[in-house]
Amino acid sequence: MKEGGQLLFSLVLIFFAFACVWCFCKN
């Protein structure tokens, strides 16, 4: 359960970082 939660948190963090970079490059 803890492993899955850590994986989900990592995935969300990567997605958030990718979204920020994409928005920055878009502008």
PQR file with spaces between the fields and no chain letter, atoms N, CA, C, O and H, PARSE charges and radii, in Angstrom:
ATOM       1  N    MET     1       0.842   -1.199    0.000 -0.4000 1.5000
ATOM       2  CA   MET     1       0.000    0.000    0.000 -0.0000 2.0000
ATOM       3  C    MET     1       0.877    1.249    0.000  0.5500 1.7000
ATOM       4  O    MET     1       0.647    2.193   -0.755 -0.5500 1.4000
ATOM       5  N    LYS     2       1.896    1.227    0.874 -0.4000 1.5000
ATOM       6  CA   LYS     2       2.796    2.387    0.958 -0.0000 2.0000
ATOM       7  C    LYS     2       3.598    2.537   -0.333  0.5500 1.7000
ATOM       8  O    LYS     2       3.850    3.650   -0.795 -0.5500 1.4000
ATOM       9  H    LYS     2       2.083    0.460    1.488  0.4000 1.0000
ATOM      10  N    GLU     3       3.999    1.389   -0.913 -0.4000 1.5000
ATOM      11  CA   GLU     3       4.760    1.407   -2.172 -0.0000 2.0000
ATOM      12  C    GLU     3       3.914    2.031   -3.276  0.5500 1.7000
ATOM      13  O    GLU     3       4.389    2.876   -4.035 -0.5500 1.4000
ATOM      14  H    GLU     3       3.795    0.485   -0.537  0.4000 1.0000
ATOM      15  N    GLY     4       2.642    1.600   -3.358 -0.4000 1.5000
ATOM      16  CA   GLY     4       1.747    2.112   -4.393 -0.0000 2.0000
ATOM      17  C    GLY     4       1.505    3.607   -4.219  0.5500 1.7000
ATOM      18  O    GLY     4       1.452    4.353   -5.197 -0.5500 1.4000
ATOM      19  H    GLY     4       2.256    0.913   -2.742  0.4000 1.0000
ATOM      20  N    GLY     5       1.357    4.044   -2.957 -0.4000 1.5000
ATOM      21  CA   GLY     5       1.124    5.461   -2.696 -0.0000 2.0000
ATOM      22  C    GLY     5       2.334    6.294   -3.106  0.5500 1.7000
ATOM      23  O    GLY     5       2.195    7.388   -3.651 -0.5500 1.4000
ATOM      24  H    GLY     5       1.399    3.439   -2.162  0.4000 1.0000
ATOM      25  N    GLN     6       3.526    5.757   -2.834 -0.4000 1.5000
ATOM      26  CA   GLN     6       4.752    6.470   -3.189 -0.0000 2.0000
ATOM      27  C    GLN     6       4.881    6.579   -4.705  0.5500 1.7000
ATOM      28  O    GLN     6       5.320    7.602   -5.230 -0.5500 1.4000
ATOM      29  H    GLN     6       3.639    4.868   -2.391  0.4000 1.0000
ATOM      30  N    LEU     7       4.491    5.509   -5.405 -0.4000 1.5000
ATOM      31  CA   LEU     7       4.567    5.492   -6.864 -0.0000 2.0000
ATOM      32  C    LEU     7       3.580    6.499   -7.442  0.5500 1.7000
ATOM      33  O    LEU     7       3.900    7.219   -8.388 -0.5500 1.4000
ATOM      34  H    LEU     7       4.134    4.677   -4.979  0.4000 1.0000
ATOM      35  N    LEU     8       2.381    6.546   -6.870 -0.4000 1.5000
ATOM      36  CA   LEU     8       1.348    7.471   -7.341 -0.0000 2.0000
ATOM      37  C    LEU     8       1.801    8.911   -7.118  0.5500 1.7000
ATOM      38  O    LEU     8       1.631    9.760   -7.993 -0.5500 1.4000
ATOM      39  H    LEU     8       2.121    5.961   -6.101  0.4000 1.0000
ATOM      40  N    PHE     9       2.380    9.188   -5.940 -0.4000 1.5000
ATOM      41  CA   PHE     9       2.869   10.526   -5.617 -0.0000 2.0000
ATOM      42  C    PHE     9       3.966   10.946   -6.587  0.5500 1.7000
ATOM      43  O    PHE     9       4.005   12.094   -7.030 -0.5500 1.4000
ATOM      44  H    PHE     9       2.517    8.498   -5.229  0.4000 1.0000
ATOM      45  N    SER    10       4.861   10.007   -6.915 -0.4000 1.5000
ATOM      46  CA   SER    10       5.955   10.290   -7.849 -0.0000 2.0000
ATOM      47  C    SER    10       5.399   10.594   -9.234  0.5500 1.7000
ATOM      48  O    SER    10       5.874   11.502   -9.916 -0.5500 1.4000
ATOM      49  H    SER    10       4.829    9.075   -6.555  0.4000 1.0000
ATOM      50  N    LEU    11       4.384    9.825   -9.649 -0.4000 1.5000
ATOM      51  CA   LEU    11       3.780   10.014  -10.963 -0.0000 2.0000
ATOM      52  C    LEU    11       3.110   11.381  -11.051  0.5500 1.7000
ATOM      53  O    LEU    11       3.236   12.072  -12.061 -0.5500 1.4000
ATOM      54  H    LEU    11       3.998    9.088   -9.095  0.4000 1.0000
ATOM      55  N    VAL    12       2.400   11.770   -9.996 -0.4000 1.5000
ATOM      56  CA   VAL    12       1.722   13.072   -9.960 -0.0000 2.0000
ATOM      57  C    VAL    12       2.755   14.199   -9.990  0.5500 1.7000
ATOM      58  O    VAL    12       2.561   15.209  -10.667 -0.5500 1.4000
ATOM      59  H    VAL    12       2.298   11.209   -9.175  0.4000 1.0000
ATOM      60  N    LEU    13       3.849   14.021   -9.256 -0.4000 1.5000
ATOM      61  CA   LEU    13       4.894   15.044   -9.195 -0.0000 2.0000
ATOM      62  C    LEU    13       5.535   15.236  -10.568  0.5500 1.7000
ATOM      63  O    LEU    13       5.786   16.367  -10.987 -0.5500 1.4000
ATOM      64  H    LEU    13       4.008   13.201   -8.707  0.4000 1.0000
ATOM      65  N    ILE    14       5.801   14.129  -11.270 -0.4000 1.5000
ATOM      66  CA   ILE    14       6.387   14.187  -12.611 -0.0000 2.0000
ATOM      67  C    ILE    14       5.416   14.850  -13.586  0.5500 1.7000
ATOM      68  O    ILE    14       5.821   15.659  -14.421 -0.5500 1.4000
ATOM      69  H    ILE    14       5.598   13.210  -10.931  0.4000 1.0000
ATOM      70  N    PHE    15       4.125   14.502  -13.473 -0.4000 1.5000
ATOM      71  CA   PHE    15       3.110   15.078  -14.358 -0.0000 2.0000
ATOM      72  C    PHE    15       3.007   16.584  -14.136  0.5500 1.7000
ATOM      73  O    PHE    15       2.892   17.348  -15.094 -0.5500 1.4000
ATOM      74  H    PHE    15       3.796   13.845  -12.795  0.4000 1.0000
ATOM      75  N    PHE    16       3.050   17.015  -12.865 -0.4000 1.5000
ATOM      76  CA   PHE    16       2.966   18.433  -12.525 -0.0000 2.0000
ATOM      77  C    PHE    16       4.176   19.187  -13.085  0.5500 1.7000
ATOM      78  O    PHE    16       4.032   20.284  -13.624 -0.5500 1.4000
ATOM      79  H    PHE    16       3.144   16.394  -12.086  0.4000 1.0000
ATOM      80  N    ALA    17       5.361   18.598  -12.954 -0.4000 1.5000
ATOM      81  CA   ALA    17       6.583   19.222  -13.461 -0.0000 2.0000
ATOM      82  C    ALA    17       6.522   19.332  -14.982  0.5500 1.7000
ATOM      83  O    ALA    17       6.905   20.356  -15.547 -0.5500 1.4000
ATOM      84  H    ALA    17       5.478   17.707  -12.516  0.4000 1.0000
ATOM      85  N    PHE    18       6.036   18.268  -15.652 -0.4000 1.5000
ATOM      86  CA   PHE    18       5.924   18.261  -17.109 -0.0000 2.0000
ATOM      87  C    PHE    18       4.939   19.332  -17.572  0.5500 1.7000
ATOM      88  O    PHE    18       5.168   20.001  -18.580 -0.5500 1.4000
ATOM      89  H    PHE    18       5.725   17.437  -15.192  0.4000 1.0000
ATOM      90  N    ALA    19       3.835   19.491  -16.826 -0.4000 1.5000
ATOM      91  CA   ALA    19       2.820   20.494  -17.172 -0.0000 2.0000
ATOM      92  C    ALA    19       3.410   21.900  -17.042  0.5500 1.7000
ATOM      93  O    ALA    19       3.154   22.760  -17.884 -0.5500 1.4000
ATOM      94  H    ALA    19       3.649   18.948  -16.008  0.4000 1.0000
ATOM      95  N    CYS    20       4.192   22.133  -16.000 -0.4000 1.5000
ATOM      96  CA   CYS    20       4.813   23.448  -15.789 -0.0000 2.0000
ATOM      97  C    CYS    20       5.786   23.761  -16.920  0.5500 1.7000
ATOM      98  O    CYS    20       5.793   24.876  -17.442 -0.5500 1.4000
ATOM      99  H    CYS    20       4.400   21.434  -15.316  0.4000 1.0000
ATOM     100  N    VAL    21       6.606   22.788  -17.301 -0.4000 1.5000
ATOM     101  CA   VAL    21       7.578   22.974  -18.378 -0.0000 2.0000
ATOM     102  C    VAL    21       6.861   23.219  -19.699  0.5500 1.7000
ATOM     103  O    VAL    21       7.280   24.064  -20.490 -0.5500 1.4000
ATOM     104  H    VAL    21       6.600   21.882  -16.877  0.4000 1.0000
ATOM     105  N    TRP    22       5.775   22.478  -19.939 -0.4000 1.5000
ATOM     106  CA   TRP    22       5.017   22.625  -21.191 -0.0000 2.0000
ATOM     107  C    TRP    22       4.400   24.017  -21.284  0.5500 1.7000
ATOM     108  O    TRP    22       4.448   24.659  -22.333 -0.5500 1.4000
ATOM     109  H    TRP    22       5.435   21.791  -19.297  0.4000 1.0000
ATOM     110  N    CYS    23       3.814   24.482  -20.164 -0.4000 1.5000
ATOM     111  CA   CYS    23       3.206   25.823  -20.152 -0.0000 2.0000
ATOM     112  C    CYS    23       4.283   26.892  -20.340  0.5500 1.7000
ATOM     113  O    CYS    23       4.060   27.881  -21.038 -0.5500 1.4000
ATOM     114  H    CYS    23       3.775   23.961  -19.312  0.4000 1.0000
ATOM     115  N    PHE    24       5.442   26.696  -19.724 -0.4000 1.5000
ATOM     116  CA   PHE    24       6.540   27.656  -19.830 -0.0000 2.0000
ATOM     117  C    PHE    24       7.047   27.730  -21.273  0.5500 1.7000
ATOM     118  O    PHE    24       7.312   28.815  -21.789 -0.5500 1.4000
ATOM     119  H    PHE    24       5.623   25.892  -19.158  0.4000 1.0000
ATOM     120  N    CYS    25       7.178   26.569  -21.916 -0.4000 1.5000
ATOM     121  CA   CYS    25       7.655   26.522  -23.302 -0.0000 2.0000
ATOM     122  C    CYS    25       6.596   27.071  -24.252  0.5500 1.7000
ATOM     123  O    CYS    25       6.928   27.663  -25.279 -0.5500 1.4000
ATOM     124  H    CYS    25       6.962   25.687  -21.497  0.4000 1.0000
ATOM     125  N    LYS    26       5.333   26.879  -23.914 -0.4000 1.5000
ATOM     126  CA   LYS    26       4.231   27.353  -24.754 -0.0000 2.0000
ATOM     127  C    LYS    26       4.256   28.878  -24.828  0.5500 1.7000
ATOM     128  O    LYS    26       3.997   29.466  -25.878 -0.5500 1.4000
ATOM     129  H    LYS    26       5.063   26.399  -23.079  0.4000 1.0000
ATOM     130  N    ASN    27       4.572   29.508  -23.694 -0.4000 1.5000
ATOM     131  CA   ASN    27       4.640   30.970  -23.651 -0.0000 2.0000
ATOM     132  C    ASN    27       6.028   31.416  -24.093  0.5500 1.7000
ATOM     133  O    ASN    27       6.308   32.615  -24.133 -0.5500 1.4000
ATOM     134  H    ASN    27       4.783   29.030  -22.841  0.4000 1.0000
